[in-house]
């Protein structure tokens, strides 16, 4: 079973848009968090997740359950999804 997927990105980031298009094309359900527009506690919460995934916030960051993919790496995304489906 595939865990919840969250894509943290920015509207001006072409790699974020490529990751979003990749997930949409494969009909993989995900939540897109547009970090550009977050404010207050929502932004703090998102930054906390991003800082845990990498040593600094990087975009896109894709959380697949507890696992993260920093940057747009289709092979890594597919590997994690395949691992989840096998479990």
PyMOL Python script that loads the backbone (N, CA, C, O; Angstrom):
from pymol import cmd

cmd.read_pdbstr("""\
ATOM      1  N   UNK A   1       0.845  -1.184   0.000  1.00  0.00           N
ATOM      2  CA  UNK A   1       0.000   0.000   0.000  1.00  0.00           C
ATOM      3  C   UNK A   1       0.890   1.247   0.000  1.00  0.00           C
ATOM      4  O   UNK A   1       1.876   1.325   0.733  1.00  0.00           O
ATOM      5  N   UNK A   2       0.526   2.195  -0.820  1.00  0.00           N
ATOM      6  CA  UNK A   2       1.297   3.421  -0.911  1.00  0.00           C
ATOM      7  C   UNK A   2       0.868   4.372   0.208  1.00  0.00           C
ATOM      8  O   UNK A   2      -0.318   4.668   0.353  1.00  0.00           O
ATOM      9  N   UNK A   3       1.839   4.852   1.003  1.00  0.00           N
ATOM     10  CA  UNK A   3       1.501   5.801   2.065  1.00  0.00           C
ATOM     11  C   UNK A   3       1.187   7.172   1.480  1.00  0.00           C
ATOM     12  O   UNK A   3       1.393   7.395   0.287  1.00  0.00           O
ATOM     13  N   UNK A   4       0.696   8.085   2.298  1.00  0.00           N
ATOM     14  CA  UNK A   4       0.433   9.446   1.809  1.00  0.00           C
ATOM     15  C   UNK A   4       1.707  10.068   1.233  1.00  0.00           C
ATOM     16  O   UNK A   4       2.807   9.887   1.755  1.00  0.00           O
ATOM     17  N   UNK A   5       1.518  10.805   0.143  1.00  0.00           N
ATOM     18  CA  UNK A   5       2.635  11.470  -0.523  1.00  0.00           C
ATOM     19  C   UNK A   5       2.392  12.973  -0.480  1.00  0.00           C
ATOM     20  O   UNK A   5       1.308  13.453  -0.810  1.00  0.00           O
ATOM     21  N   UNK A   6       3.412  13.697  -0.071  1.00  0.00           N
ATOM     22  CA  UNK A   6       3.345  15.159  -0.051  1.00  0.00           C
ATOM     23  C   UNK A   6       4.524  15.711  -0.839  1.00  0.00           C
ATOM     24  O   UNK A   6       5.676  15.356  -0.590  1.00  0.00           O
ATOM     25  N   UNK A   7       4.221  16.576  -1.786  1.00  0.00           N
ATOM     26  CA  UNK A   7       5.230  17.248  -2.592  1.00  0.00           C
ATOM     27  C   UNK A   7       5.336  18.683  -2.109  1.00  0.00           C
ATOM     28  O   UNK A   7       4.393  19.463  -2.243  1.00  0.00           O
ATOM     29  N   UNK A   8       6.488  19.031  -1.545  1.00  0.00           N
ATOM     30  CA  UNK A   8       6.759  20.401  -1.120  1.00  0.00           C
ATOM     31  C   UNK A   8       7.491  21.086  -2.256  1.00  0.00           C
ATOM     32  O   UNK A   8       8.556  20.638  -2.679  1.00  0.00           O
ATOM     33  N   UNK A   9       6.917  22.173  -2.750  1.00  0.00           N
ATOM     34  CA  UNK A   9       7.529  22.847  -3.882  1.00  0.00           C
ATOM     35  C   UNK A   9       7.211  24.320  -3.913  1.00  0.00           C
ATOM     36  O   UNK A   9       6.549  24.871  -3.033  1.00  0.00           O
ATOM     37  N   UNK A  10       7.708  24.931  -4.962  1.00  0.00           N
ATOM     38  CA  UNK A  10       7.481  26.351  -5.206  1.00  0.00           C
ATOM     39  C   UNK A  10       6.969  26.499  -6.634  1.00  0.00           C
ATOM     40  O   UNK A  10       7.391  25.766  -7.527  1.00  0.00           O
ATOM     41  N   UNK A  11       6.075  27.432  -6.844  1.00  0.00           N
ATOM     42  CA  UNK A  11       5.485  27.612  -8.172  1.00  0.00           C
ATOM     43  C   UNK A  11       6.506  28.025  -9.219  1.00  0.00           C
ATOM     44  O   UNK A  11       6.310  27.749 -10.403  1.00  0.00           O
ATOM     45  N   UNK A  12       7.581  28.672  -8.821  1.00  0.00           N
ATOM     46  CA  UNK A  12       8.578  29.158  -9.777  1.00  0.00           C
ATOM     47  C   UNK A  12       9.687  28.146 -10.045  1.00  0.00           C
ATOM     48  O   UNK A  12      10.609  28.428 -10.811  1.00  0.00           O
ATOM     49  N   UNK A  13       9.610  26.983  -9.431  1.00  0.00           N
ATOM     50  CA  UNK A  13      10.658  25.958  -9.532  1.00  0.00           C
ATOM     51  C   UNK A  13      10.301  24.966 -10.645  1.00  0.00           C
ATOM     52  O   UNK A  13       9.306  24.249 -10.546  1.00  0.00           O
ATOM     53  N   UNK A  14      11.113  24.930 -11.697  1.00  0.00           N
ATOM     54  CA  UNK A  14      10.799  24.031 -12.809  1.00  0.00           C
ATOM     55  C   UNK A  14      10.940  22.556 -12.412  1.00  0.00           C
ATOM     56  O   UNK A  14      10.230  21.707 -12.950  1.00  0.00           O
ATOM     57  N   UNK A  15      11.835  22.246 -11.491  1.00  0.00           N
ATOM     58  CA  UNK A  15      11.974  20.862 -11.034  1.00  0.00           C
ATOM     59  C   UNK A  15      10.758  20.447 -10.214  1.00  0.00           C
ATOM     60  O   UNK A  15      10.331  19.293 -10.266  1.00  0.00           O
ATOM     61  N   UNK A  16      10.209  21.380  -9.466  1.00  0.00           N
ATOM     62  CA  UNK A  16       8.985  21.113  -8.694  1.00  0.00           C
ATOM     63  C   UNK A  16       7.828  20.828  -9.647  1.00  0.00           C
ATOM     64  O   UNK A  16       7.043  19.907  -9.422  1.00  0.00           O
ATOM     65  N   UNK A  17       7.729  21.611 -10.697  1.00  0.00           N
ATOM     66  CA  UNK A  17       6.659  21.419 -11.670  1.00  0.00           C
ATOM     67  C   UNK A  17       6.827  20.096 -12.409  1.00  0.00           C
ATOM     68  O   UNK A  17       5.841  19.433 -12.729  1.00  0.00           O
ATOM     69  N   UNK A  18       8.078  19.710 -12.681  1.00  0.00           N
ATOM     70  CA  UNK A  18       8.342  18.425 -13.343  1.00  0.00           C
ATOM     71  C   UNK A  18       7.944  17.264 -12.427  1.00  0.00           C
ATOM     72  O   UNK A  18       7.368  16.279 -12.889  1.00  0.00           O
ATOM     73  N   UNK A  19       8.248  17.376 -11.140  1.00  0.00           N
ATOM     74  CA  UNK A  19       7.877  16.332 -10.185  1.00  0.00           C
ATOM     75  C   UNK A  19       6.357  16.221 -10.088  1.00  0.00           C
ATOM     76  O   UNK A  19       5.804  15.121 -10.055  1.00  0.00           O
ATOM     77  N   UNK A  20       5.703  17.353 -10.045  1.00  0.00           N
ATOM     78  CA  UNK A  20       4.238  17.386  -9.967  1.00  0.00           C
ATOM     79  C   UNK A  20       3.630  16.729 -11.214  1.00  0.00           C
ATOM     80  O   UNK A  20       2.705  15.922 -11.107  1.00  0.00           O
ATOM     81  N   UNK A  21       4.148  17.074 -12.379  1.00  0.00           N
ATOM     82  CA  UNK A  21       3.652  16.501 -13.634  1.00  0.00           C
ATOM     83  C   UNK A  21       3.909  14.993 -13.684  1.00  0.00           C
ATOM     84  O   UNK A  21       3.077  14.234 -14.181  1.00  0.00           O
ATOM     85  N   UNK A  22       5.053  14.568 -13.173  1.00  0.00           N
ATOM     86  CA  UNK A  22       5.403  13.147 -13.157  1.00  0.00           C
ATOM     87  C   UNK A  22       4.399  12.352 -12.321  1.00  0.00           C
ATOM     88  O   UNK A  22       3.908  11.313 -12.762  1.00  0.00           O
ATOM     89  N   UNK A  23       4.099  12.830 -11.132  1.00  0.00           N
ATOM     90  CA  UNK A  23       3.135  12.141 -10.275  1.00  0.00           C
ATOM     91  C   UNK A  23       1.735  12.156 -10.896  1.00  0.00           C
ATOM     92  O   UNK A  23       1.026  11.150 -10.860  1.00  0.00           O
ATOM     93  N   UNK A  24       1.344  13.288 -11.459  1.00  0.00           N
ATOM     94  CA  UNK A  24       0.018  13.392 -12.081  1.00  0.00           C
ATOM     95  C   UNK A  24      -0.099  12.450 -13.273  1.00  0.00           C
ATOM     96  O   UNK A  24      -1.119  11.781 -13.435  1.00  0.00           O
ATOM     97  N   UNK A  25       0.934  12.393 -14.106  1.00  0.00           N
ATOM     98  CA  UNK A  25       0.923  11.540 -15.299  1.00  0.00           C
ATOM     99  C   UNK A  25       0.772  10.070 -14.920  1.00  0.00           C
ATOM    100  O   UNK A  25       0.145   9.300 -15.648  1.00  0.00           O
ATOM    101  N   UNK A  26       1.344   9.683 -13.786  1.00  0.00           N
ATOM    102  CA  UNK A  26       1.282   8.296 -13.328  1.00  0.00           C
ATOM    103  C   UNK A  26       0.053   8.043 -12.456  1.00  0.00           C
ATOM    104  O   UNK A  26      -0.123   6.940 -11.937  1.00  0.00           O
ATOM    105  N   UNK A  27      -0.793   9.053 -12.294  1.00  0.00           N
ATOM    106  CA  UNK A  27      -2.024   8.950 -11.494  1.00  0.00           C
ATOM    107  C   UNK A  27      -1.726   8.527 -10.055  1.00  0.00           C
ATOM    108  O   UNK A  27      -2.442   7.714  -9.471  1.00  0.00           O
ATOM    109  N   UNK A  28      -0.663   9.092  -9.504  1.00  0.00           N
ATOM    110  CA  UNK A  28      -0.289   8.826  -8.121  1.00  0.00           C
ATOM    111  C   UNK A  28      -0.860   9.951  -7.267  1.00  0.00           C
ATOM    112  O   UNK A  28      -0.502  11.112  -7.461  1.00  0.00           O
ATOM    113  N   UNK A  29      -1.736   9.626  -6.331  1.00  0.00           N
ATOM    114  CA  UNK A  29      -2.319  10.692  -5.502  1.00  0.00           C
ATOM    115  C   UNK A  29      -1.271  11.319  -4.585  1.00  0.00           C
ATOM    116  O   UNK A  29      -0.453  10.626  -3.980  1.00  0.00           O
ATOM    117  N   UNK A  30      -1.318  12.643  -4.500  1.00  0.00           N
ATOM    118  CA  UNK A  30      -0.378  13.376  -3.653  1.00  0.00           C
ATOM    119  C   UNK A  30      -0.993  14.708  -3.267  1.00  0.00           C
ATOM    120  O   UNK A  30      -1.956  15.181  -3.871  1.00  0.00           O
ATOM    121  N   UNK A  31      -0.401  15.288  -2.245  1.00  0.00           N
ATOM    122  CA  UNK A  31      -0.781  16.632  -1.818  1.00  0.00           C
ATOM    123  C   UNK A  31       0.368  17.555  -2.191  1.00  0.00           C
ATOM    124  O   UNK A  31       1.527  17.260  -1.900  1.00  0.00           O
ATOM    125  N   UNK A  32       0.047  18.667  -2.833  1.00  0.00           N
ATOM    126  CA  UNK A  32       1.069  19.660  -3.179  1.00  0.00           C
ATOM    127  C   UNK A  32       1.034  20.778  -2.151  1.00  0.00           C
ATOM    128  O   UNK A  32      -0.004  21.402  -1.930  1.00  0.00           O
ATOM    129  N   UNK A  33       2.172  21.023  -1.530  1.00  0.00           N
ATOM    130  CA  UNK A  33       2.289  22.128  -0.583  1.00  0.00           C
ATOM    131  C   UNK A  33       3.123  23.210  -1.262  1.00  0.00           C
ATOM    132  O   UNK A  33       4.323  23.048  -1.485  1.00  0.00           O
ATOM    133  N   UNK A  34       2.466  24.300  -1.580  1.00  0.00           N
ATOM    134  CA  UNK A  34       3.116  25.426  -2.244  1.00  0.00           C
ATOM    135  C   UNK A  34       3.766  26.289  -1.164  1.00  0.00           C
ATOM    136  O   UNK A  34       3.111  27.136  -0.556  1.00  0.00           O
ATOM    137  N   UNK A  35       5.040  26.070  -0.938  1.00  0.00           N
ATOM    138  CA  UNK A  35       5.748  26.739   0.153  1.00  0.00           C
ATOM    139  C   UNK A  35       5.807  28.254  -0.051  1.00  0.00           C
ATOM    140  O   UNK A  35       5.935  29.006   0.915  1.00  0.00           O
ATOM    141  N   UNK A  36       5.713  28.706  -1.314  1.00  0.00           N
ATOM    142  CA  UNK A  36       5.738  30.145  -1.621  1.00  0.00           C
ATOM    143  C   UNK A  36       4.695  30.942  -0.838  1.00  0.00           C
ATOM    144  O   UNK A  36       4.942  32.079  -0.435  1.00  0.00           O
ATOM    145  N   UNK A  37       3.540  30.339  -0.628  1.00  0.00           N
ATOM    146  CA  UNK A  37       2.418  31.097  -0.081  1.00  0.00           C
ATOM    147  C   UNK A  37       2.131  30.804   1.390  1.00  0.00           C
ATOM    148  O   UNK A  37       1.219  31.392   1.972  1.00  0.00           O
ATOM    149  N   UNK A  38       2.896  29.906   1.987  1.00  0.00           N
ATOM    150  CA  UNK A  38       2.652  29.590   3.394  1.00  0.00           C
ATOM    151  C   UNK A  38       3.102  30.728   4.295  1.00  0.00           C
ATOM    152  O   UNK A  38       4.071  31.430   4.004  1.00  0.00           O
ATOM    153  N   UNK A  39       2.387  30.894   5.382  1.00  0.00           N
ATOM    154  CA  UNK A  39       2.736  31.933   6.348  1.00  0.00           C
ATOM    155  C   UNK A  39       2.560  31.374   7.757  1.00  0.00           C
ATOM    156  O   UNK A  39       1.863  30.379   7.959  1.00  0.00           O
ATOM    157  N   UNK A  40       3.187  32.009   8.708  1.00  0.00           N
ATOM    158  CA  UNK A  40       2.988  31.673  10.115  1.00  0.00           C
ATOM    159  C   UNK A  40       3.334  30.237  10.446  1.00  0.00           C
ATOM    160  O   UNK A  40       4.358  29.716  10.004  1.00  0.00           O
ATOM    161  N   UNK A  41       2.470  29.596  11.231  1.00  0.00           N
ATOM    162  CA  UNK A  41       2.728  28.250  11.708  1.00  0.00           C
ATOM    163  C   UNK A  41       2.780  27.228  10.576  1.00  0.00           C
ATOM    164  O   UNK A  41       3.559  26.277  10.628  1.00  0.00           O
ATOM    165  N   UNK A  42       1.947  27.427   9.548  1.00  0.00           N
ATOM    166  CA  UNK A  42       1.984  26.506   8.402  1.00  0.00           C
ATOM    167  C   UNK A  42       3.369  26.494   7.756  1.00  0.00           C
ATOM    168  O   UNK A  42       3.895  25.435   7.412  1.00  0.00           O
ATOM    169  N   UNK A  43       3.945  27.665   7.598  1.00  0.00           N
ATOM    170  CA  UNK A  43       5.289  27.756   7.010  1.00  0.00           C
ATOM    171  C   UNK A  43       6.317  27.121   7.957  1.00  0.00           C
ATOM    172  O   UNK A  43       7.201  26.389   7.510  1.00  0.00           O
ATOM    173  N   UNK A  44       6.205  27.396   9.242  1.00  0.00           N
ATOM    174  CA  UNK A  44       7.126  26.798  10.216  1.00  0.00           C
ATOM    175  C   UNK A  44       7.048  25.276  10.177  1.00  0.00           C
ATOM    176  O   UNK A  44       8.077  24.601  10.214  1.00  0.00           O
ATOM    177  N   UNK A  45       5.840  24.735  10.103  1.00  0.00           N
ATOM    178  CA  UNK A  45       5.658  23.284  10.045  1.00  0.00           C
ATOM    179  C   UNK A  45       6.290  22.701   8.783  1.00  0.00           C
ATOM    180  O   UNK A  45       6.966  21.674   8.837  1.00  0.00           O
ATOM    181  N   UNK A  46       6.066  23.359   7.654  1.00  0.00           N
ATOM    182  CA  UNK A  46       6.647  22.880   6.395  1.00  0.00           C
ATOM    183  C   UNK A  46       8.171  22.940   6.447  1.00  0.00           C
ATOM    184  O   UNK A  46       8.840  22.006   6.005  1.00  0.00           O
ATOM    185  N   UNK A  47       8.720  24.010   6.974  1.00  0.00           N
ATOM    186  CA  UNK A  47      10.173  24.152   7.058  1.00  0.00           C
ATOM    187  C   UNK A  47      10.778  23.099   7.974  1.00  0.00           C
ATOM    188  O   UNK A  47      11.894  22.636   7.737  1.00  0.00           O
ATOM    189  N   UNK A  48      10.057  22.721   9.013  1.00  0.00           N
ATOM    190  CA  UNK A  48      10.537  21.672   9.915  1.00  0.00           C
ATOM    191  C   UNK A  48      10.653  20.344   9.162  1.00  0.00           C
ATOM    192  O   UNK A  48      11.646  19.630   9.307  1.00  0.00           O
ATOM    193  N   UNK A  49       9.645  20.017   8.367  1.00  0.00           N
ATOM    194  CA  UNK A  49       9.686  18.791   7.563  1.00  0.00           C
ATOM    195  C   UNK A  49      10.852  18.852   6.583  1.00  0.00           C
ATOM    196  O   UNK A  49      11.599  17.884   6.441  1.00  0.00           O
ATOM    197  N   UNK A  50      11.009  19.987   5.908  1.00  0.00           N
ATOM    198  CA  UNK A  50      12.066  20.129   4.914  1.00  0.00           C
ATOM    199  C   UNK A  50      13.444  20.045   5.549  1.00  0.00           C
ATOM    200  O   UNK A  50      14.353  19.449   4.971  1.00  0.00           O
ATOM    201  N   UNK A  51      13.612  20.622   6.711  1.00  0.00           N
ATOM    202  CA  UNK A  51      14.910  20.571   7.401  1.00  0.00           C
ATOM    203  C   UNK A  51      15.246  19.158   7.871  1.00  0.00           C
ATOM    204  O   UNK A  51      16.420  18.794   7.939  1.00  0.00           O
ATOM    205  N   UNK A  52      14.233  18.360   8.197  1.00  0.00           N
ATOM    206  CA  UNK A  52      14.482  16.972   8.589  1.00  0.00           C
ATOM    207  C   UNK A  52      14.851  16.115   7.382  1.00  0.00           C
ATOM    208  O   UNK A  52      15.643  15.180   7.502  1.00  0.00           O
ATOM    209  N   UNK A  53      14.281  16.429   6.222  1.00  0.00           N
ATOM    210  CA  UNK A  53      14.526  15.643   5.010  1.00  0.00           C
ATOM    211  C   UNK A  53      15.932  15.885   4.450  1.00  0.00           C
ATOM    212  O   UNK A  53      16.534  14.985   3.864  1.00  0.00           O
ATOM    213  N   UNK A  54      16.444  17.085   4.631  1.00  0.00           N
ATOM    214  CA  UNK A  54      17.778  17.450   4.142  1.00  0.00           C
ATOM    215  C   UNK A  54      18.379  18.420   5.151  1.00  0.00           C
ATOM    216  O   UNK A  54      17.694  18.892   6.058  1.00  0.00           O
ATOM    217  N   UNK A  55      19.639  18.704   4.986  1.00  0.00           N
ATOM    218  CA  UNK A  55      20.285  19.611   5.942  1.00  0.00           C
ATOM    219  C   UNK A  55      19.815  21.052   5.772  1.00  0.00           C
ATOM    220  O   UNK A  55      20.053  21.898   6.634  1.00  0.00           O
ATOM    221  N   UNK A  56      19.149  21.320   4.658  1.00  0.00           N
ATOM    222  CA  UNK A  56      18.599  22.653   4.394  1.00  0.00           C
ATOM    223  C   UNK A  56      17.390  22.464   3.490  1.00  0.00           C
ATOM    224  O   UNK A  56      17.305  21.455   2.789  1.00  0.00           O
ATOM    225  N   UNK A  57      16.466  23.395   3.486  1.00  0.00           N
ATOM    226  CA  UNK A  57      15.297  23.254   2.618  1.00  0.00           C
ATOM    227  C   UNK A  57      15.717  23.207   1.149  1.00  0.00           C
ATOM    228  O   UNK A  57      16.467  24.063   0.679  1.00  0.00           O
ATOM    229  N   UNK A  58      15.231  22.211   0.442  1.00  0.00           N
ATOM    230  CA  UNK A  58      15.509  22.053  -0.979  1.00  0.00           C
ATOM    231  C   UNK A  58      14.201  21.713  -1.687  1.00  0.00           C
ATOM    232  O   UNK A  58      13.310  21.084  -1.117  1.00  0.00           O
ATOM    233  N   UNK A  59      14.113  22.135  -2.918  1.00  0.00           N
ATOM    234  CA  UNK A  59      12.873  21.928  -3.668  1.00  0.00           C
ATOM    235  C   UNK A  59      13.157  21.249  -4.986  1.00  0.00           C
ATOM    236  O   UNK A  59      14.133  21.569  -5.664  1.00  0.00           O
ATOM    237  N   UNK A  60      12.299  20.306  -5.349  1.00  0.00           N
ATOM    238  CA  UNK A  60      11.191  19.782  -4.567  1.00  0.00           C
ATOM    239  C   UNK A  60      11.682  18.808  -3.503  1.00  0.00           C
ATOM    240  O   UNK A  60      12.757  18.221  -3.631  1.00  0.00           O
ATOM    241  N   UNK A  61      10.903  18.649  -2.479  1.00  0.00           N
ATOM    242  CA  UNK A  61      11.083  17.573  -1.521  1.00  0.00           C
ATOM    243  C   UNK A  61       9.778  16.787  -1.523  1.00  0.00           C
ATOM    244  O   UNK A  61       8.695  17.337  -1.322  1.00  0.00           O
ATOM    245  N   UNK A  62       9.912  15.499  -1.754  1.00  0.00           N
ATOM    246  CA  UNK A  62       8.741  14.629  -1.829  1.00  0.00           C
ATOM    247  C   UNK A  62       8.804  13.667  -0.656  1.00  0.00           C
ATOM    248  O   UNK A  62       9.746  12.887  -0.519  1.00  0.00           O
ATOM    249  N   UNK A  63       7.794  13.735   0.178  1.00  0.00           N
ATOM    250  CA  UNK A  63       7.684  12.815   1.308  1.00  0.00           C
ATOM    251  C   UNK A  63       6.737  11.690   0.913  1.00  0.00           C
ATOM    252  O   UNK A  63       5.583  11.927   0.557  1.00  0.00           O
ATOM    253  N   UNK A  64       7.245  10.458   0.981  1.00  0.00           N
ATOM    254  CA  UNK A  64       6.448   9.274   0.704  1.00  0.00           C
ATOM    255  C   UNK A  64       6.403   8.516   2.026  1.00  0.00           C
ATOM    256  O   UNK A  64       7.311   7.753   2.356  1.00  0.00           O
ATOM    257  N   UNK A  65       5.336   8.743   2.767  1.00  0.00           N
ATOM    258  CA  UNK A  65       5.292   8.247   4.139  1.00  0.00           C
ATOM    259  C   UNK A  65       6.394   8.937   4.918  1.00  0.00           C
ATOM    260  O   UNK A  65       6.434  10.166   4.986  1.00  0.00           O
ATOM    261  N   UNK A  66       7.289   8.158   5.508  1.00  0.00           N
ATOM    262  CA  UNK A  66       8.408   8.716   6.284  1.00  0.00           C
ATOM    263  C   UNK A  66       9.675   8.884   5.453  1.00  0.00           C
ATOM    264  O   UNK A  66      10.666   9.430   5.938  1.00  0.00           O
ATOM    265  N   UNK A  67       9.650   8.419   4.209  1.00  0.00           N
ATOM    266  CA  UNK A  67      10.835   8.498   3.350  1.00  0.00           C
ATOM    267  C   UNK A  67      10.777   9.772   2.515  1.00  0.00           C
ATOM    268  O   UNK A  67       9.702  10.272   2.184  1.00  0.00           O
ATOM    269  N   UNK A  68      11.955  10.281   2.186  1.00  0.00           N
ATOM    270  CA  UNK A  68      11.987  11.528   1.427  1.00  0.00           C
ATOM    271  C   UNK A  68      12.837  11.387   0.172  1.00  0.00           C
ATOM    272  O   UNK A  68      13.798  10.619   0.122  1.00  0.00           O
ATOM    273  N   UNK A  69      12.451  12.150  -0.828  1.00  0.00           N
ATOM    274  CA  UNK A  69      13.227  12.306  -2.052  1.00  0.00           C
ATOM    275  C   UNK A  69      13.470  13.798  -2.181  1.00  0.00           C
ATOM    276  O   UNK A  69      12.532  14.578  -2.346  1.00  0.00           O
ATOM    277  N   UNK A  70      14.720  14.185  -2.108  1.00  0.00           N
ATOM    278  CA  UNK A  70      15.075  15.599  -2.221  1.00  0.00           C
ATOM    279  C   UNK A  70      15.555  15.832  -3.644  1.00  0.00           C
ATOM    280  O   UNK A  70      16.515  15.210  -4.100  1.00  0.00           O
ATOM    281  N   UNK A  71      14.876  16.738  -4.339  1.00  0.00           N
ATOM    282  CA  UNK A  71      15.138  16.946  -5.758  1.00  0.00           C
ATOM    283  C   UNK A  71      14.221  16.038  -6.561  1.00  0.00           C
ATOM    284  O   UNK A  71      13.585  15.141  -6.007  1.00  0.00           O
ATOM    285  N   UNK A  72      14.155  16.270  -7.851  1.00  0.00           N
ATOM    286  CA  UNK A  72      13.305  15.452  -8.714  1.00  0.00           C
ATOM    287  C   UNK A  72      14.136  14.282  -9.234  1.00  0.00           C
ATOM    288  O   UNK A  72      14.977  14.442 -10.118  1.00  0.00           O
ATOM    289  N   UNK A  73      13.882  13.109  -8.668  1.00  0.00           N
ATOM    290  CA  UNK A  73      14.619  11.893  -9.008  1.00  0.00           C
ATOM    291  C   UNK A  73      13.605  10.778  -9.255  1.00  0.00           C
ATOM    292  O   UNK A  73      13.239  10.055  -8.328  1.00  0.00           O
ATOM    293  N   UNK A  74      13.146  10.638 -10.513  1.00  0.00           N
ATOM    294  CA  UNK A  74      12.121   9.634 -10.814  1.00  0.00           C
ATOM    295  C   UNK A  74      12.515   8.219 -10.409  1.00  0.00           C
ATOM    296  O   UNK A  74      11.670   7.453  -9.946  1.00  0.00           O
ATOM    297  N   UNK A  75      13.785   7.861 -10.577  1.00  0.00           N
ATOM    298  CA  UNK A  75      14.217   6.510 -10.214  1.00  0.00           C
ATOM    299  C   UNK A  75      14.051   6.259  -8.715  1.00  0.00           C
ATOM    300  O   UNK A  75      13.613   5.184  -8.303  1.00  0.00           O
ATOM    301  N   UNK A  76      14.399   7.245  -7.914  1.00  0.00           N
ATOM    302  CA  UNK A  76      14.268   7.098  -6.460  1.00  0.00           C
ATOM    303  C   UNK A  76      12.793   7.058  -6.052  1.00  0.00           C
ATOM    304  O   UNK A  76      12.406   6.284  -5.176  1.00  0.00           O
ATOM    305  N   UNK A  77      11.980   7.890  -6.687  1.00  0.00           N
ATOM    306  CA  UNK A  77      10.538   7.885  -6.414  1.00  0.00           C
ATOM    307  C   UNK A  77       9.976   6.496  -6.717  1.00  0.00           C
ATOM    308  O   UNK A  77       9.266   5.912  -5.898  1.00  0.00           O
ATOM    309  N   UNK A  78      10.302   5.976  -7.899  1.00  0.00           N
ATOM    310  CA  UNK A  78       9.792   4.667  -8.308  1.00  0.00           C
ATOM    311  C   UNK A  78      10.267   3.561  -7.367  1.00  0.00           C
ATOM    312  O   UNK A  78       9.500   2.656  -7.038  1.00  0.00           O
ATOM    313  N   UNK A  79      11.524   3.629  -6.933  1.00  0.00           N
ATOM    314  CA  UNK A  79      12.066   2.608  -6.036  1.00  0.00           C
ATOM    315  C   UNK A  79      11.318   2.592  -4.699  1.00  0.00           C
ATOM    316  O   UNK A  79      10.990   1.529  -4.173  1.00  0.00           O
ATOM    317  N   UNK A  80      11.056   3.774  -4.164  1.00  0.00           N
ATOM    318  CA  UNK A  80      10.339   3.845  -2.882  1.00  0.00           C
ATOM    319  C   UNK A  80       8.899   3.341  -3.063  1.00  0.00           C
ATOM    320  O   UNK A  80       8.394   2.597  -2.223  1.00  0.00           O
ATOM    321  N   UNK A  81       8.247   3.741  -4.145  1.00  0.00           N
ATOM    322  CA  UNK A  81       6.870   3.290  -4.398  1.00  0.00           C
ATOM    323  C   UNK A  81       6.813   1.778  -4.574  1.00  0.00           C
ATOM    324  O   UNK A  81       5.901   1.122  -4.070  1.00  0.00           O
ATOM    325  N   UNK A  82       7.781   1.231  -5.285  1.00  0.00           N
ATOM    326  CA  UNK A  82       7.822  -0.218  -5.499  1.00  0.00           C
ATOM    327  C   UNK A  82       8.032  -0.942  -4.165  1.00  0.00           C
ATOM    328  O   UNK A  82       7.412  -1.973  -3.903  1.00  0.00           O
ATOM    329  N   UNK A  83       8.900  -0.395  -3.340  1.00  0.00           N
ATOM    330  CA  UNK A  83       9.144  -0.965  -2.015  1.00  0.00           C
ATOM    331  C   UNK A  83       7.868  -0.943  -1.169  1.00  0.00           C
ATOM    332  O   UNK A  83       7.565  -1.905  -0.463  1.00  0.00           O
ATOM    333  N   UNK A  84       7.126   0.163  -1.249  1.00  0.00           N
ATOM    334  CA  UNK A  84       5.869   0.293  -0.495  1.00  0.00           C
ATOM    335  C   UNK A  84       4.832  -0.710  -0.983  1.00  0.00           C
ATOM    336  O   UNK A  84       4.121  -1.308  -0.176  1.00  0.00           O
ATOM    337  N   UNK A  85       4.741  -0.896  -2.283  1.00  0.00           N
ATOM    338  CA  UNK A  85       3.757  -1.817  -2.843  1.00  0.00           C
ATOM    339  C   UNK A  85       4.068  -3.256  -2.478  1.00  0.00           C
ATOM    340  O   UNK A  85       3.159  -4.074  -2.329  1.00  0.00           O
ATOM    341  N   UNK A  86       5.352  -3.570  -2.332  1.00  0.00           N
ATOM    342  CA  UNK A  86       5.770  -4.934  -1.988  1.00  0.00           C
ATOM    343  C   UNK A  86       5.538  -5.249  -0.511  1.00  0.00           C
ATOM    344  O   UNK A  86       5.419  -6.412  -0.125  1.00  0.00           O
ATOM    345  N   UNK A  87       5.476  -4.215   0.294  1.00  0.00           N
ATOM    346  CA  UNK A  87       5.351  -4.433   1.756  1.00  0.00           C
ATOM    347  C   UNK A  87       3.953  -4.854   2.149  1.00  0.00           C
ATOM    348  O   UNK A  87       3.684  -5.074   3.330  1.00  0.00           O
TER     349      UNK A  87
END
""", "prot")
cmd.dss("prot")
cmd.show_as("cartoon", "prot")
cmd.util.cbc("prot")
cmd.orient("prot")
